[in-house]
Each structure stands twice: as C-alpha cells, then as structure tokens.
Amino acid sequence: MAGIRGKDTKPELFIRKALHARGFRYRLHDRRLPGKPDLSFPKYRAVILVNGCFWHGHDCHLFKWPSTRQEFWRSKITRNRQKDRETWQALRERGWRVAVIYECALKGRTRLDPNMVIDTTEKWLHSEQEALVVEGIDEKSRTGAQDEKRVSV
C-alpha cells in the first residue's frame, strides 16, 4: 500500500488541468480544511474531492472486495467511507460546498465524456448548489445513450 498515491493521481491531474485551462484557480490539499480536499476554490467557497472507487468503496465495476485479508479490507474501506461522511459534514458545517468526482466517471467501461464531466463541474462551481456527485454510467440502466442522470446534484 505504500506505493499507492493519495495525491496527484491521474483522475485528479486531469480535473486540475482541465479546470485550470478554463481559468479556475484553486488550492491543492489545503491543510486548513477538514480532510485536506484535493482542490479548494476559496472564491466559490467550494471543494472538489477526486475519489478512487476502490479506496472509497464506491458501488461500481471498479470496486470489488479483495478475497484475501477480508476482515482487514472491510474494516479499512468501511472506515474510509465513514471518514468521507465526516469530512463532508465538517466542510458543510464550515460553509463549504462539496463535489465528489469518482474515478469511474473518467475511467473504465462506465466512464462519461470527459468534457461533460468538466462542463458539469464548471456549472456547479458557478452555481449555488450545495453538493455534486459525478460518477460513471450505471450499466444496469444503460440503454445506448449516455445516462446523464448519473451525474447527480
């Protein structure tokens, strides 16, 4: 696990570069905020968390419970989910808006159009909406057209 990155992951770098190219300026991993969010936008009072589906136990095709050391992994991922909820609550209590972009929105067979992910994130930053969750297309509801309802607000 020591080789697993917590910062500067490919999905995070993609989001950072795309938003920067659109003129957004942000702080990285601000220690003054609960959970040290990946990106914080003081001007918009908003943060973005780019979550890996495995580490955050996201219900998608990229997450599967490991078959070895099951007790350890269940405990670890359950605790990660709990910390995510605590971080969200702490940020909201401090008046910050929170967006979560899951890895499956940018990778794998359920990925969304990358421009749609950035467009949705940009619209959210300019809005007054409290929260945004961007995740990959639900394969069960796939009907040939992209299911934009999976980008939940």
C-alpha positions in Angstrom: 0.0 0.0 0.0 3.0 2.3 0.4 3.2 2.6 -3.3 -0.4 3.9 -3.7 -0.7 7.6 -4.3 -3.0 9.7 -2.3 -2.2 12.9 -4.3 -1.5 13.6 -7.9 -3.5 10.7 -9.3 -4.3 10.6 -13.0 -8.0 11.5 -12.4 -7.0 14.3 -10.1 -4.4 15.7 -12.6 -7.0 15.5 -15.4 -9.5 17.6 -13.4 -6.9 20.1 -12.2 -5.5 20.7 -15.7 -8.9 21.0 -17.3 -10.3 23.4 -14.7 -7.1 25.5 -14.8 -7.3 25.7 -18.6 -10.8 27.1 -18.1 -9.5 29.9 -15.9 -10.2 28.4 -12.4 -7.6 28.9 -9.7 -7.5 26.7 -6.7 -5.5 25.5 -3.7 -4.2 21.9 -3.5 -4.7 19.8 -0.4 -5.4 22.7 1.9 -4.5 21.5 5.4 -6.7 24.1 7.0 -9.8 22.4 5.7 -11.2 19.1 7.0 -10.0 16.1 5.0 -7.4 18.2 3.0 -9.6 18.3 -0.1 -7.9 17.7 -3.5 -8.9 21.1 -4.8 -10.4 24.1 -2.9 -11.8 27.2 -4.5 -12.0 29.9 -1.9 -13.6 32.4 -4.4 -16.5 30.0 -4.8 -16.4 28.5 -1.3 -16.3 25.1 -2.9 -14.1 22.0 -2.7 -13.7 19.1 -5.1 -12.7 15.6 -3.9 -11.5 13.2 -6.6 -12.1 9.8 -5.2 -10.7 6.4 -6.3 -13.5 3.9 -6.4 -11.6 1.1 -4.6 -10.4 3.2 -1.7 -13.7 4.8 -1.1 -15.8 1.7 -1.6 -17.8 3.1 -4.4 -20.6 0.9 -5.8 -19.3 0.5 -9.3 -17.4 -2.0 -11.5 -14.1 -0.7 -10.4 -14.7 -1.8 -6.8 -14.5 -5.4 -5.7 -13.9 -6.7 -2.2 -10.5 -8.3 -2.0 -10.6 -12.1 -1.5 -7.5 -12.1 0.9 -7.4 -10.4 4.3 -11.1 -9.8 4.1 -11.5 -8.6 7.7 -8.7 -6.0 7.2 -10.1 -4.7 3.9 -13.7 -4.5 5.2 -12.6 -2.6 8.2 -10.4 -0.2 6.2 -12.9 0.6 3.5 -15.7 0.9 5.9 -13.6 3.4 7.9 -12.8 5.3 4.7 -16.5 5.6 3.9 -17.1 6.9 7.5 -14.3 9.4 7.2 -15.8 10.6 3.9 -19.1 11.3 5.6 -17.4 13.1 8.5 -15.4 15.2 6.1 -18.5 16.2 4.1 -20.3 17.1 7.2 -17.4 19.1 8.6 -16.9 21.0 5.3 -20.6 21.7 5.1 -20.7 23.0 8.7 -17.9 25.4 7.8 -20.0 26.7 4.8 -18.1 24.9 2.0 -19.9 23.4 -0.9 -18.7 19.9 -1.8 -18.3 18.0 -5.1 -17.1 14.4 -5.4 -15.9 13.1 -8.7 -15.4 9.3 -8.7 -12.7 7.6 -10.7 -15.4 5.6 -12.7 -16.6 8.8 -14.2 -13.3 9.1 -16.0 -12.1 5.6 -16.4 -13.3 2.1 -17.4 -16.4 1.0 -19.2 -18.8 3.3 -17.3 -16.8 6.5 -18.0 -18.5 9.6 -19.1 -17.5 12.1 -21.8 -14.6 14.0 -20.1 -15.9 17.3 -21.5 -19.3 16.6 -19.9 -17.6 16.0 -16.5 -15.7 19.3 -16.7 -18.7 21.2 -18.0 -20.8 19.8 -15.2 -18.2 20.7 -12.6 -17.8 24.2 -14.1 -21.5 24.8 -14.0 -21.6 23.6 -10.4 -18.8 25.9 -9.4 -20.7 28.9 -10.8 -24.0 27.8 -9.2 -25.2 28.0 -5.6 -25.8 24.2 -5.4 -24.5 22.7 -2.1 -23.3 19.4 -3.5 -22.4 17.5 -6.6 -21.6 13.8 -7.2 -20.2 12.7 -10.5 -20.0 9.0 -11.2 -19.8 6.6 -14.1 -22.8 5.4 -16.1 -24.9 2.8 -14.3 -24.5 -0.3 -16.5 -27.9 -1.6 -15.4 -29.7 1.4 -16.8 -27.6 1.8 -19.9 -29.8 2.0 -23.0 -27.4 3.0 -25.7 -27.5 6.7 -24.8 -25.3 8.3 -22.1 -27.2 8.4 -18.9 -26.6 11.9 -17.6 -28.9 11.3 -14.6 -25.9 9.5 -13.0 -24.4 12.9 -12.6 -26.3 13.6 -9.5 -26.6 17.1 -8.0 
